[in-house]
Amino acid sequence: MMPSCEYMVREIFPSLRAMIAKDLVSDYGMSQGEAASLIGITQPAVSQYMRSLRGKGALQEEPVRQAIKEISRGLHAKTIGKDDLPAKFCEICGMLSKNPTSSAARQ
């Protein structure tokens, strides 16, 4: 059994990045390159997220979806920067860890 932080980094963080990338491209009309720059990843990574080749774990918990929408909005408005993402992801990790029905919490 791997530590929960290791699981989150390997399995959940790519899903969070994918959700943010999809929001930035779909909801805000950004190019994949612009979205990648804001998130701090490469354009090919965004392409793979958009095609569900990476980060395809489904996080359906409403608090997580709301947090992702807020992060996407903040990145687009430039009130959140890519350096803020680790702390934001840790907040989401805390949400998932506290929710016993979350698939992430069961790992």
Beta strands, then each sheet from edge to edge (+ up, - down):
end
